Amino acid sequence: MCGIVGYIGYGNAGDIIIEGLKKLEYRGYDSSGIAVIKDGKIEVRKQKGRISNLETAVENEHFNSTVGIGHTRWATHGAPSDANAHPHISMDKTIAIVHNGIIENYTELREWLTKDLGVIFTSETDSEVIAHLISLYYDGSLEDAVYKAVEKMRGAYGIGVLCSKEPDKIVAVRKDSPLIIGLGDGCNFIASDIPALLKHVRSIYLIENNETVVLTRNEVKIYNADRKEVKRDVFHVTWDEDAAEKDGFDHFMLKEIHEQPKGLFETLNRRLDKNGNILLDGISMTKQDLEKFDRVYIVACGTAYHAGMVGKFIIERFAKIPVEVDVASEFRYRDPFIDDKTLFIAISQSGETLDTLAALREAKKKGARILSVVNVVGSSVARESDDVFYTWAGPEIAVASTKAYTTQLMCMYLIALYVGYTKGVLAPDLYNEYIRELKFIPDKLKTLLKTEGDILEAAKGLYKKEQVFFIGRGPDASVSLEGSLKLKEISYINSFAIAAGELKHGTIALIEQGSLVIALATQDRLFEKMLSNIQEVKARGAYVIGLAKEGNKEIEKQADKVFYIPDCPDDLTPLLSVVPLQLLAYEIAKLRGCDIDKPKNLAKSVTVE
Ligand code: F6R
């Protein structure tokens, strides 16, 4: 949420920063801006709208500056506007800042700065207080001023600071918002995420909470909260730049949908030993630990939460442990019952989602063992967990999550099978059979992706609908939630998912002639029940699209149109059944002319509460 980039070196800071911001646009895209130091003065340019607006605005300006900071915004305080865009500067124009996060006590700070010190604010943002505070405390050392300013602030922040009186330096600081440092040759960078830097560097420092960093062209120094210098190992990024490019696809979302077979293959095979057994390499949980756990909490947000819902189903079934799933923003404020017999599983693609991180810390304080399922290596959730189970999805750029979800599901299956087998509650032949079936999934998914054309055809008849219902039973009910989220977030169609059996307890009142119902009926043991639920909505005039396993043709008698997924055991269908729903959402959004990779009001990586 909000992207920041900073550069100090010998190249053209303006070009390098704008190029970096473009790679971070998925983090926020309602306005953007840049500040550079030129001839001892800070120059700021900022624009409402996409980064292309900023780019056009500065096209003919040759800043000729070698140091600067930039920002792409997702509005929290104050509407998207030129004035509210970052960077913000102090009244004397000597300090410029970019900020990702929220300053929670900004009202009181703003009042104090205005009333007692005569500061005049030029924006409605919380972030502007940071520039004024740093300016207030500046007495010859930018890092000293940043320390003092930070002491006054409550909230979450990743901040980059420039000072015209110290033009050969950038200072950056973080608390609960991501911050990385890129280490170049004669140049150094700050950024909130790796893709911004891939063109220039592969060696980075991951900055910890409450650390301050001072960057010059040839040196990076990291200081902890006690102002002691700390050493940090260099983290080498293994992705290449192409991984963060569209690769011929119209959108990142479509590319990422197509990357799912590979992501699933990698996530599975990196956890299998040469005998085909699940290997929790690097995860320190022993058999005794597993036997001790008497409950599991799975906590996450959005799509990751939906993966957790399937996780509950699978873990309870294979590992025979009661599982509670909760959205992180609720979990952290509800005083859940947790002790050292609790296994807490946090699921997060970015590893930076603030609510998930806060829930994890809450559970840790109460003694739970923390296992996280994370995509971004070295992210905050990963670093603060006892053990990490990485998804191997590769970088996910589209705001709507697809490959992260299916790889998170794969982790859920592997964890459930491992725990069940190790505890001796899952019979070895079943354990082996499920691993064998999991190995078939990437190829089955490749076959399924070939039906993309049929889904586009169906989308042509559906894209004008303004309301869609998703229904399903068992794991299909959880996948329905994900299908519905995908559709609403990228096409803005009002969609709704409900357990099929629950429909008649109220929601069926909304079904009328022409209502679109997408009915997931992939579970053999629940198939007939689903057929009855389809009949119920058909009787009220609904147009029904069914989703079933190949061979279950009976559904064609009830549904108006059917998509099939390759045959597989009931328990594994979520790995396949979500894909037609992702594609349908994509095709519908495309036909509606929506900005698929950057849906309105959204941003990837939600680092505010
Ligand atoms: C929806 C989507 C979001 C994220 C959620 C959690 O397509 O991407 O719902 O799943 O914001 O994000 P992570 O997984 O990064 O914690």
Residues whose N, C-alpha, C, O or C-beta is under 5 A from the ligand:
A	BS01	F6R	C301 G302 T303 A304 I347 S348 Q349 S350 G351 T353 V399 A400 S401 S605 V606
